[in-house]
Amino acid sequence: MRLPANSPIRFGVAEIAPAKQTEHTPAEAEGTRRVEARLRDSELFVLVLALVAGIAAGVGVILIDLLLAVLRRLAFGIASDEHLSDIDLGPARVLLMPVLGGLLVGLVLELLRRWRPRDVVDAIEANALFGGRMSVGDSLGLVAATLLSGGFGASVGMEAAYTQLGAALASRLGRAVELRRDDVRTLVGCGAAGAIAAAFNAPLTGAFYAFELIIGSYTLQTLAPVGIAALTGALVMRGLAGSNPIFVISHEIAISPPDYLAFFGLGLLSAGLGIVVMKGVTSTEGLFRSLAVPRWARPALGGILIGAMALLFPQILGGGHGGIMRVLHSGFDLPFLAGLIVAKIVASAVSIGSGFRGGLFSTSLFLGSLFGSFVGELPARIGLNLGADPLIYTLVGMGAVAAAIVGAPMTMIMIVLETTGDFAATIGVMVGVVTAAIAVRHWFGYSFATWRFHLRGLTIRSPEDVGWINELRVGPMMRRDPAVIAAELPVDELRRRFPAGSIKQVFVVDERGRLSGIVDPAEASDPESTEAVRTVGALVSKPAPFLLPGDVLRTALDRFSQAAQETLPVVDNSEDRRIIGYLSEAYALRRYAHELERHRSGRQDDAGIFSPASGDTSSVTTK
C-alpha cells in the first residue's frame, strides 16, 4: 500500500511526520548535537530506554507464546492452557509431528542461510565481542525456527527465542539513539531480563539472568535499568496474559541441618549430570554432521528419533513446563523416573544436535527436577529414611542441574525463591546450586553457551566485553622506519650500518625484497663467531615470523609469545612479504594497557544513579 506523501507514519506509539527539507544554521546544528550528547549522557534517559526495552520484551514473549499455542493446536490439538505432557496425544501425532516439524525447521533454516549466510549472534556473543550489536532480522529468523521446533514437539525450551527477540529489539533501540558502547550492552541485558521475567513471571530471576549471562557483572550502574526492565516485562505479562508461574508449591518445606550435607552431595551429582548433557549435545551434533544426510533433512531425522522415544515417554516433548508441575505434585514411579531421565537427556541432545533450535533453560529445570526427585525417592525405596521432605530434593536438583548447564547460579536460586516464597527451601537450593556451579567450573570450565563458543573457536568464557581488543589492529600501531638490509651484502656492511648496541634487530630481505630473516647486530660484531660468514644472509638461521597490518592485537601478542622475539616485522601480505614496518612487544603491551584503562574509565562510576550529576559537583563541600 502506498502512503500519501504528507501522511504521518506510525511506529508503535510514536507518530513521525514526514521530514521537511530545512537548512539549519551552524549554531542550530551545534545546539542539536549538544542536546543529543546530553541525552546520551543522561542516566534518566537510559532508564526510560530500559522501560521501553522491558515493555517490548514482555510483548514479544506474549506474541511468541500465542504463536506457539497456535502451532501446538495445529500439530497436537491441545488448548493454549494445556501442556504436551498433560493429555494423551495419540501415537500418530506423537510419531509424525516431530518429523514434520523437523522438515519445516530444516527448510526454513536453509532459506535463511541462503538469505543471510552468517551465524546468528546471540546476546552473550554480542555483548562479549560486538559491543551489544545484534541484528533484528537474524533474530526474527531464529525466533521462527525456535517456534517451529517447540511447536512440533522438539525437546527444547523457548527461552532462546524470548531472550533473542528481547535483546535484539533493545540493541536496535540503543543503536538508534546512538548510545555509548557500554550503555548498548546494558540495554541488551535489559531486553533479556524483561524477556525472562515475563516468561517465568519472576522479575528477580530475569534481572539476575541478565547480570550473570548477558552483562557479566553486577554493578550499581546496571542495577536500576536492568531492574526496571525486568519488573516491566513481568508486569506486562501479568497485565496482558495473567500470572502464570512455572510451578507452585502448596506446602511449607522443613529442613534439618544434616540435610545440607545431602544437598552438597546432590550438587556434585548434578554437576556431573550437567557435564554429561553438555558433552552429549555436542557429540550428537558431531554424529549428525558425519551422516550422509543433507543439512536441511537432519532435523527430520532427529524428529523420527524423538517421536519414537515419545511413544514411551511423552513427557520429553517440549521444554518441560507441564512435566515440572507433574513431578512436584504427583511424581512418577521410580523405574519410570529413571527411564524418563535418560530419555530426556537423549531427546534434548538429539533435538539440538540434529538442528532444531531452542534453549536448555526450562529443559534443564525439568531434567533437574526429575533427577532430584529420583535421588529423593531412591533412599526410601531401598529402606533408608533420610527424614527430609522428598520435595526439597526435587527443588535442589532442579536448581543445581540448571545451574550446571546454564551457568547462572543466582538466577536458579532466585527462581525457586520467587516461585515458592519459601526461604528455608531457597537456602537448601543455594547449597546444591553453588556446589554444582563450582564443581562444573573446576571439572569442565564452561557453561553450555560458552562451551559451544569454545567449539566454534571463540575464546568467550563470559559476556564481559572483550570485543574492543579486536578493534586494535597492527597497521595503525606499527612504526614505519624498519631497519632493513639485503641478504647478499657482506657482513662488514651490516657492521658499518648498524654498529653493536645501536639497534637490537635488523630485518634481512632477499634479492626480490622479501623478508628473509632477522639478525642481531651484536652477534654479527663478534669476529670469532662470524669469521667464516661472508654475507648477511648466512647469518639467518631460521625463517622470520611476521605480522600483517590487519592482524588484531591479540594475534600479535600471541605471535610475540610463540616467536620469543621482542620486535616483529610487519609485511604487506603473506605471499610477497615486503616489509612495511615493525611492532615491538613492549609497545603492543603498553597500547593494550592504555586502551584497557581508557575503556574502563569510559564507563560511568559504579555509583551510577546514586552519584551526583556532573553539574552538581560544585554543590558538594567539605567541612
N, C-alpha and C positions, 0 to 999 in steps of 0.2 A: 504494500500500500504506500503510495507517495503522499507525503505530508505537504500541506501548503507551505509556501516559503516563509510566511510570517507566523506559523503556528508554533506554540511552545512545545518543547519535548519534555516528557516526564521520565525521570529516573527515580524509582522508589517514591519517596515523599517530596523530593525536591523538584521544582519546576524551573527549567532553564530556558530562557528566551533566546532566540537566535542572536548570535553575536553581531554587533554593529561594527562597521569599519570606522573606528575612531582613532585619531592620532593623539598620542599622549606626549606632553612636553617632557623633557628630561627630568624636571623636578617631580612631575606626577609619577613617572616610571620609578624614580628613586624612592618616592614615598610608598609606592605599591610594594617594592622589594623589601622595604623596612617592615611593613605590616606583615608580609608573608614570613619574614625571618622571625619576628616577634611571636607569630602563631606557632612556628616550628619549635621555638624555644619555650613555649608556654606549657607547663605541666598540666594545666586545666584543659588545654586543647587535646593533649594526649588522652586524658581521662574521658573526654567527650568521644574521641575516636574509639576508645576501648568499649564504651557503652554501645556505640553503633556496631562494633565487631561482635559483641555479645548478642545483640538482637539478631544480626544476620546469621550467626551460628545457630541460635535457637530455632529460627525459622527454617534454616537449612536442614536441621535434624528432623523437624516435623515433616517437611516435604519428603525427605528420604524415607521416613517411616511410612508415610502414606503410599508412596510408590512401592515400597516393599510389601505392604499389605495387599496392594492390588496384584502384584506378581504372585504372591503366595495363594491368593484366592484363585487365580487362574491356573496355577500349577497344581495345587493340592486341595483346593476347595475349602479352605479354612477361613474363619472370620478374622477380622482385624484384631480382636481381643484374645485370640487363641494362639497357642504355640504349636510348633510341629510335633512336639512330644506329648501333647495333650490328648489327641484323638487318634483313632485308627484311620490311617491314610489309605489303606488298601495296597496290596502288593504291586499292582500295575503302576500306580503313581510313584511308589517308592523306587521302583526299578527304572522307570522311564524318565521321570522328571530331571534327576541329576544329569542324565545323558543329554537330554535336550538342552538343559542349562549350559552344559559344557560346550555343546556345539555353538550356542549363541555367544557365549563368552569368547570362545576361540575366534569366531568370525569378527566380532566387534573389536577385539584386540588386534587382529590382523589389519582391519581397516584403519584403526588408529595408528598403527605402526607405519602404514603407508602414508597417512596424512601427516603425522608428526613422528618421524623416525628418530626418536630420542627417548631416553629414560625419563619417567615422571619423577620430578623432585618432590619429596615429601617434606613435611615441616622440619624434621630433625636435620636432614641434609641441607635444606635451605638456610636454616639458622647457623649451621656449622660452617658452611662453605660459601654461601652466596648472599650473606647479609639479609636474609629473610625474603629474597626474591623468589616468588612462585608464580607459575602460570595457571590462570583460571581455566583456560581451555584444556590444558593437560589434566587438570584436576577433575573437571567435569567428565572427561573420558574415563578416568579411574573410578569415579563415583558410579558411572553407568555400568562398568564391568563388575564392580562390587555388588551393585543391586541385583544384577542378573545372577551372580554367584550365590548370594544369600537367598534370593527369591526362589531359586530352584533347588535349594537344599544342600549346597556345599557346606562343609563343616568349618565355617569361618564366621567371624563376627563382623558387624557393620561399623565398628569404631574407626577403621581406616577411612571409610567414606565420610563419616562425620567430621573427623579432625582435618582431613584433606580439604574438604569444602570450606569449613570454617576458617582454617588457617590461610587458604588461598584468597578468600574474599578479604580477610584482614590485611594480607600482604598487598593486595591490589589497592586497598583503601589507603594504606600508609604511603605507598609509592605515588599515588595520585596527588597527594598533598605534599610530596617531596620531603617526607620526614628523614631525619638522620638515620644512619645505618642501625644503630642500637635501638632506636625507637621503633623502626620497622620490625626488628627481631622481637621486641617486646609485644608489638601488636599481633604478630604471628602467634605468639604464645597466648594472647588474649582470645584469638579466634578458636584455638584448640581447647582452651579452658572452657569457653562458652559451649562448645560442642559436647564435650564430655559431661559437663554439668547438666546440660539439657538431656542427654541420652540416659543418664543414670539418676536424674533428679537429685544431684549431690554436688552443690557448689564447692565445698571444700575439696572433694575429690577432683573436680575439674581444675581448681586452682593449683593443687599440688601436682597434678598431671603436667600442667604447663611448666611449673618450676623445675620438675625433675627431668622431664623428657624433651621439652621443646626449647626452653630458655637455658637450662643447665645450671641455674643458680637461683638463690632466693635472696633478694635484697629489698630494702625499703623502697627503692626506686621502682621496682616492678610490682610491689605488693598491691598498691592501690589500683592500677589499671587491670591487672590480672584478676584481682578480687572482684572488681566491678563487672568485668566481662563474664566471669563465672556465675555470679549472682544473677546477672541479667539473663544469661542463657537459661538458667534454671527457672526463673520467673516467667520467661516467655513460654517455656514448655508447660508450666503449671497453668498459666493463664489461657493458653490456646488448646492444649490437649489434655490437661488434667495431670494430677500427680500419679506417677506410675513407677514406684521404686523397683529395682531389680529383684529384691527379695525382702521379706518381712519376717521378723522373729516374734513369736507370740508369747514367750515366757522369758523370765529372767534366768540368767545362767550363773550358777555358783561355781567358784574356782577355789581350790585349796592350794597352799604353797607347793606341795610335791608335784602338782600338775605342770608347773612351769618347766620342770626337767623333761617331762614328756613332750611339751611343746618345742623345747630345744631339739630333741631327737626328731620330731616331726619336721622341723625346719630343715635339718640336714637331709632327711629323706626327700623332702620336696625339692631341695636344690639339685639332688641327683636326678630326680624325675624331670625337672626343667631342662637340664643339660641334655638328657636323652631326647626330649621333644625337639629342642633346637637343632641338634645334630641329625635327628631323624628327618626333619623337614628338608634340610639341605641335601642329605643323602638321597632322599626320594626325588628331589628335584634333579639331581645328577642322573639318577636312574632313568627318569623320563626323557631327559635330554639325549641319553645314549640310545634310545629306541629309534628304530627306523620309521618314525611316525611324523607327519608334518606338524609343525608347531601349533597350527590352529586346531588340530584334531586331538592334541594331548588332553585338554580339559574334558572332552567327551569320554576318552579312555579312563580318566580318573573318575568320571561320573558313573561308569559301569561298576567300578570297584566300590564306590560309596553306596550306590544303590543296593548292591549285593550284601554289604555289611548291615545296611539299614533294615533289611528284612528281619534280622535277628535283634538288632539294637537300633530302633528308630530314633532314640534319643540323640544319636550322633548328628542328625540333620540340623543345620543351622548353628547359631552361636552357642546356644545352650541356656537361654534365659528361662525357658519353661523347665528344663532339666534341673536347674538350680533350685527352683521352687519345690520340685518333686523330692529332691534329696533332703531339703531342710524340713519338709512337713511330713512326708510318709516314708521316704527312703526306698532302698532296693534290697533284695536278698543278697547275702554276701557273695555267693558264686556268680550271680548275675552282675553284681557290682564290679567284681574283678574282671569279668569279660568286657564290661562296658568301658572300664578304664583303658584297656588295651585297644578296644575298637575306636574310642575317641582319639587316642594318640595316632593310630594308623590313619583314621579318616582325616584328621587335621593335616597330617603330613602329606597324604595323597592329594588333598584339596589344593594346598598351596604349591606342592611340588609339581602337580600336573598343569598348573597355570590358572586356576581360579584366583580371584582377587578378594582380599579381605584381611582382617586382622586377627590377632590371637588374644586380645584383651578379654572379652567375655568368654572365649573358648578356654583360656587358661583359668579363669574363675570357675567355670563348670568342671574342668578336669581336676582342679584343686579341691573342689567340694566333694567330688567322687573319691579322690584319694584320701582326704581327711576322714570321710565317713567310713571308708574301708579300714583305716588304721584304728578308728574309734570303736568299730564293731568287732574287729578281729580278737582282741583280748577276751571279751565276754564269750565269744564262740569257742575259745579253747580253755575256758574255765578260769580266767583271770578277772578279778574285779578291781578296776582302777579307781572306781568311786566317782569319777568325773562325768559330767553330762556329755554323752556322745556328740551332742550338737556342737559343743565348743571345738571338738576335733575337726568337724566339718568346716567351721569358720576359719580355724587356724590353717588347715590345709588349703582352703580356698585362697586366703591371702598369701601364704608362703609360696605356693606354686606359681601364682600370678606374678608375685614379685620376682621370682627366679627367672621367669620367661620375659616379662615385660620390662623389668628393671626399674621399677618405681615403688620402693618400699613404703614411703609415706602416703602415696596415693592409695595403696591397698589397705593401709591402716585406717585412713580416712573413710574409705567406702564402707568398711564394717562399722565404724563409729556412726556415720550418718544414717545408715540403714537400720541399725539395731538400737542405737541410743543407749547401748549397754557399755559403760566404761570398763567394767571388770572383764567382759569378753574382749574388749578392744585391747586391753593390756596383754591378755593371753595371745591374741593375734599378733601383737607387736613383737613378742618374743620369737614366734615362729618366723615372722616376716624378716626381721633383722638377721636372724640366724641364716635363713635361706639366701638373703642378699649378699651377706659377707662370704658365705661358702661358695656361691657362684662366682663372685669376684675373684676369689683365690684359686678355685679349681678350673675355671673356664675363662673368665676375664671379659665376657661380653654379655649384653642382653640380646634378645632376638634381633632387634633392629641393627645394633652395632655389629653383630655377627654377620649379618647379610652385607653390611657395608664392607666389612673386612674381606669377605669373599669376592666382592667387586673390586678390590684393590684400593678402597678408600680408607685412609687412616683416620677414622672417626670413632672415638670412644665415648663422646658425649656431644650435646649440641652447643658446647662452648664455642664461641666464634673464633675459628682459625682460618677462615677464608681469606682474610686480609693478607695473610702471608703469601698467598698465591697471586696477589696483585703486584708483588715486588719482583721485578724482572732483572736479569743480569745486565741487559743492554743499557738502561739508564744509570746503573751503578758503576759500570766498568770505567777504567781510565783508558784514554786513547793514545798514550805515548809509550807503547811497549818497547822494551829493549830487544832488538832483533838482529841476528847475524846469519849470514849464509853458511851453509854446511861445508861448502868447498873452500872456504877461506882458511888460511893457516892459523894455527893456534896462537902464534905470535900476534896476529891481528886482533884476536879476541882479547889478549892481554893488554894490547895497546888501547883498544877502545874502552874496555871495562876492567880497569885495574882491580886487584883484590881489595875487597872492602867497599868498593863504590856501589855495588848492587849485588843482590843475593841471587838472582836468577836471570838468565838470558835465554830467549826463545830462539831455537835454531830452525831455519827453513831450508828446504831443498832448492834445486835449481829452478823449479816451477813455482816457487814462492809458497809452498805448502808447509804446514807445521811438521817438523821432523822430530823435535825433542826439546828437552830443557837441560841446560848446563849451568853449573855453579862456577863463576869466575875464580873463586877462591881455590877450587880444586885444580883449575887449569893453570894457576900460577905456581904450582908445585913442580919444579923441574924434574924431580925423580919419577913422579907418577905419570908424567906426560912426555917422558923422553922419547918414547917410540911412537908417539902420536903426532901426526903432521897436520891434519885438518880438524876443523871444529866438529865435523860430522862424526869423526871417530870417537869423540868424547860421549856421544849419545849412546846410552846403554839399553834403553827401552823406549817404546812409543810413549809420547806425552799425552796425558789426559787433558781434556779441554772442556770449555763451556761454550754454549750457544747463547746469542743475545736473548732468545725467547725463553731460556730456562728460568724457572722460578727460584726464589731464594732457597727454598727447602732443598731443591735438587742440587744447587750449588754447594750448600753446606754438607750434604751427603757426599758429593764428589770430593770435596776437600778432605773429608774423613777417610774415604777409600784410598785416595792417592797419596795421603800423608805429605801433601805439599802446602806451603804457605801461600803460594801465588799460582794461579792457573791462567793460561791464555784463553782469550775469547776469540773464536773463529767465526767466519761468516756462515758456513754450513758444514755439515759432517763429511761432505764429499770433497769440496775444494780445500777446506781447512786453511783459508787465508786469514792470518792474524789481523784482527781489527782492534784489539785492546786486551786488557787483562784485569783480573779482580783478585784482591788479596783476601785471605780468610779473616784477617783482623778487621778489615773494613766491612765485610759482609756481616760479621757478628755485631759490630757497632751499629750498623744500619738496622739490623734486626732489633737490637735493644732500644734504639731510638724510636722505631715505629711501634714497638710494643708499648713503650711508655706513652707515646702520643695517642695510641688507641685507647689506652686505659684512662688517660687524663681527659680524653674527649668525652667520656661518659659523665653524666651528671653525678653529683655527690650522692653517696649511698643514703644520705638522709632524705633525699627525694622531696616529697611534699612537706616534710617536717622541717626543712631548712629554709632560711629566709631567702626571698627572691633577691636577684642580683641588684635590683634597685633599692632594696630595703637595708642594705648593709650599713648605710650611714646612720640609721636609727639605733644601731647596736653600740652601746657604750660600755666602757669598763669602769669600775669603781675602784 
